[in-house]
Amino acid sequence: MERLEAIVTQKTQETQDTLELLTKLTDNLNEAIKEEQAMGISKGGMAMRQLVNEKVPCGEPDELASLLNNVVTEHTFQDWQVQPSVYATIKRDIILELVKYAREHPEVNLNPDDYSKFSQEAMKYVEKHF
């Protein structure tokens, strides 16, 4: 009987610990959502910003992310994904904008292959968030 009570006590404690963790995670999520809304950046803009921060060594990642976000928003519209030419145009324009930015900012040191790789990765974000 004591063993059964010990098991029940342990399970009760585990349940409380799990609920506390879920509460903390929910609070963190709600705080992140509020911060995102306060920044006034779309999900697509946030995704592009994250990608630039991870993949492009530059002094002003927010500036580059904004430029690339503008490129994407110029070409996206309802159901744009079903038109291969739009996909190709966005991908091309991302590469062109990145090359232009790299010429103006010498700290951006990318190999020619990196532009294509970046645009492929960017298109994954674009498909998901735009």
MOKASUL-V8528 format. One line per field, one symbol per residue. phi: phi as a letter, one per 40 degrees, with the letter a starting at -180 (. if undefined). psi: psi as a letter, one per 30 degrees, with the letter a starting at -180 (. if undefined). A space follows every 10 residues. Layout:
phi = ???
psi = ???
This chain:
phi = .ccccccccc cccccccccc cccccccccc cccccccccg bccccccccc ccdcbbcacb cccccccccc dcccbcadgc ccbdccdccc cccccccccc ccccbcccbb cdcccccccc ccccccdcbb
psi = eeeeeeeeee eeeeeeeeee eeeeeeeeee eeeeeeeefg kleeeeeeee eeeefjjlfi eeeeeeeeee eefffklkgf ffjeeeeeee eeeeeeeeee eeefjffjjk lefeeeeeee eefeeeeef.
